[in-house]
Amino acid sequence: MRIQPSLRVGHNRTGLSAASDEQRRRMLDVPRELGPTSRGSSDEIARVRIRYARTGMSVGTMPEVPRAQRGLLPLHDLLGARLQFERTGVRMYDALLSKLDAHGGFSGGPDRGDLEQLRDEELAHMRMLEHMLEETGADPTVVTPTADLQSMATRGVSDVLMDPRTTLLDGLGVIIMAELADHEEWIGLIDLGRDLGRNTLVHSFQSAQLTEEEHLIKVRRWLHAGRMAARAELEIH
């Protein structure tokens, strides 16, 4: 069983502290011809960022809709974002299942049934959101601006989960970030649904948010158990 490979001792030479004074000097004494080709500062970087930000470009747009439906655009944007996030959540838990199959579990950690349950609940949320978008006159295949932003935000989490070098515990350590964001975004949908007077939707959003709270509780418990198991593994070796 491989719990935490990142704690194994190996040939990590990224630090300078172990080097001698002479080695440090040679590493830092870069010949002038190999130095930077331009001079600048963080202020210059900031000026470039500001110039690009002022071009007026946006992350994305919403599709054209009849004027009478434009009041629902904020709802359709957030529903599309949640749909993207839940779809990604299904894939994340599929990746965790692969970690479990590859390396095995640990005492107090999730078994296959536990991870399949969370994966299936993410899938149920995804199907619910597809239905809501259709019922409110939107296209569930549209990538909305907030969906695009959240896709970028979760890319790092997905990268860790898909990396063959990471373990189940590594995956749990990053998927909790996705679960925290998921929980907060459902709260945002609840608030928007109330503002729009969509009480039926609000009840569904609240049910999904409670499910995400349960996900957080479970992942936190598994993380604690995994870290304890990793500590015990280190002491044995």
Summary of the structure (lengths in Angstrom):
residues: 237
radius of gyration: 23.4
end to end distance: 13.3
largest distance: 73.4
contacts: 637
relative contact order: 0.14
helix: 72%
strand: 0%
